Amino acid sequence: MRLYSGPLSMFGAKAEIAALEKGLPVRVFMVPYDPNAGYEPKHPDVLRINPKRQVPVLIDDGLEIFDSTQIFEYFEHLKPDPALWPDTPRARAEARLIEHKADEVYFPHIIRLMGLEETPGDPAAVAAREAAARFHEELERLLAGREFVAGTFSYADIAVYMATLFGERKGAILSGSTPRLLAWRDRMSVRPAVRQVAGAMAAYLVSIGRSVPPFMADLLQPAFAN
């Protein structure tokens, strides 16, 4: 299998972490990225397969799919063990809802923060951070008596981790008001698959002169930590 991702693709990172957690033989190809121009020009396979012109794209023996959630579903059918969706219909539906909210409800607020890092008092930035904080509070309530956001470790945790990672970078910072969420992030950060993918992203950010939040700095290899 070939997975096309990018060095700063949240959704590509989700798929890469899932492949590692599943132990699937996936080769990851990072498409060209420029800190100023972004992903232009687009990779031809990405353009051909995804009408949204975005990574991630997965190719497997003639099958060509895109969208991180669809890739999750394919991975789960391809290799059911270890399961990354809960085993009961109710718990699975809850996990899928959380994953969907991370991508489609929470992350749009983080997108609104992009470009507003230098003007945190801008009303649009304030509103986006407030909306993000409400999602943090929702997760804090979900984590009462739970180790992971849907009970057992699942794709929902991968989605929330990557979304809140970008949130932290853009000013939607987790605080002491959500201690269970902070402890969950610590548990996630020590998972080898998460550490490998998020650590590589942190290293890339450092290599292009960007700062990283303290929890991401902890993911860096020693060579990048100085």
N, C-alpha and C positions, 0 to 999 in steps of 0.2 A: 504494500500500500504506500502511496505517496500523499503526504499532507503538505499543501502549500499554506504557509503562514507568513508572518512578518515580525520583525524584531520588537515592534510595539503594538502588536495586534492582541487585544484582549480576548477576542473570540477565537483566534488561532491558538493562543495559549491555553484556553479551555480545552480545546480538542487535543492538544499535545499532552496536557496533564492526564486527560482521560485515557489516552492510548498507553501512557506509561503505567497508570494504575491498573489497567487491564492486562499489561504485559503483551500487547499486540505488536507485531513486526511492522512498524510504521516508520518510513523514512521521511524526515521533515526537511522541506526545502524552504528556506527563507527567501522570499521574493525581494528584489532590489528596493531599497528604501533610502530616501535622502531626508535629513532633518528639516530642510527647507522646502523641498518640492514634494515631500511625502512619497507616495507609491507611484508617482508618474515617472516614466511611462508604465502602464499596467502590464503585468506579466501576461503573455498571450494565452496561456492555459486558463488563467483566472478570467480573462475577458470572454473566452469561448464558453466556459462552463457556467459562470455565475452572472446573470443579467444585472445584478447589483454591483458588479465589478469589484468585488471585495474578497479578501481571504476571510476564513479558511475555505479551501477546496480540497476534497478528498477524491483520489482516484484509486480504484481497486479492481483490477482485472476487467476493464471495460465499463465498470460502474463509475459514474462521475456525479458527485453530490456536493452541495455547499450548505452553509448554515450550521453553526456549532451544535444546535439542538438536534438537528437531523443526523449529524455525525454521531452524537451520543446514542441515539436510537439504533443506528446501524451497528455501532460497537457492541451494544447490549445484546442484540440478536446474534451477532457474529461470535461473541464469546460471553455466554451468560455468567460464567464464574471467573473472577469474583463479581457478584452482582453490585451494580452501582445505581440501581433503582430499588427502593424498598419492596418487600415481597407481597404486601397486602394491597388490595386496590385503593383503599383509603389513604394509606401512607404514601403509596406511589403517586396518587393524584396530588397530595400535598407537596411532595418533593418536586413534581413537575411544575406546580404553581409557583413555588419559591424560585425555581430556576427561571421561569418565565418573567417573574417580577424583577429579578436581578437584571435581566437583559433589557426588558421593555418598559419597566416602570422606573426603576432606580437609575440605570445607566444614562437615560436621556438627560437627567438632571446633571450628571457629571459632564456630559457633552456640552451642556450650557456653560459650565465653568471653564471650559477650555478657551484660552485667550483672555480670561478675566483674572488670571493669577495676580497681576500687578494692580488690580483695582478691586480688592475684596469688598469694598464698601458699595460697589455698584449694586443698585436694587436687584438686577437680574442675578447677580452672584449671591446676594443675601437670600433671595427666594429659593435658589437652587440648593444652597446649603441647608436651608430649613427643611426642604422637601427630602433631602438625603438623610437628614437627622431623624425624620419621622420613620424612614425605612430602617435605620439603625435601631430605633426603639422597638419596632415590630420584631426585628430579629432577636433583640434582647429578651423580649417576652417569650419568643419561641424556644429559646435556649434554656429556659427554666426547667431543670431536671433532665436536660438532654446534653449529650456530648456533641452532637452535630445538628444542623438546622432542621433536618427532617427526621431526627432520631438516630438512624444509622448513617454512616458515611455514604454520600451519594453525589451524583452529578450536581445536585443543588448546591452542595458545599463548594464545589469547584467554581461554579458560576458566581456565587456570592463572594468568594475569596478574590477572584480576579476583578470583579466590579468594584469592590470596596478598596482594592489595591489602587485602581485608577482614581477612585474617589479621594483617597488619602493624598495622592500626588497632586490633585487639583484643588484641595482645600476643604473637602468634606471629611474632616478628621475624626477618627474614633476617639472618644474621650473616656474619662473615668466614670461618666454617667452610664456607660454600657460595659460593666466589668465582665459579664458573661461573654459578650461579643469579643472583647479583647482577649480573653482566655481561649476562646474558640480559634481566633486568628493565630495565636501562639501554637495551638495544637496542629492547625493546618500547615503552618510554616515549617514544621519539622518533618512533615511527610516527604520522603525522598523525591517523589514525582513533582510535588509542588516546589520544593527547594530547587530542583534542577531547572525547571522552566522559569519560575519567577526570579531565581538567581541570575539566570542568563539575561533576562530582561533588565534587571538592575545593573548588571555589568555593562550592557549596551548603553544604558542611560549615562553611566559614569564615563564611558569611552567617548561620548559626544558632548561631554561637559555639562550634563544635566544633573541636578541634585536628586537625591532619593530620600524618602522618609526613613526614619531610624529603623523601622522593622524590616524594610527592604535592604538597608545597608547590612543588616545581620545575615542576609542571604548570600552576600557576596563571597566569592572565593578570596582567599588571603591576598592574591596578587592584586585585587582591585580594592582591597580594604584600606590601603595606606593613603 
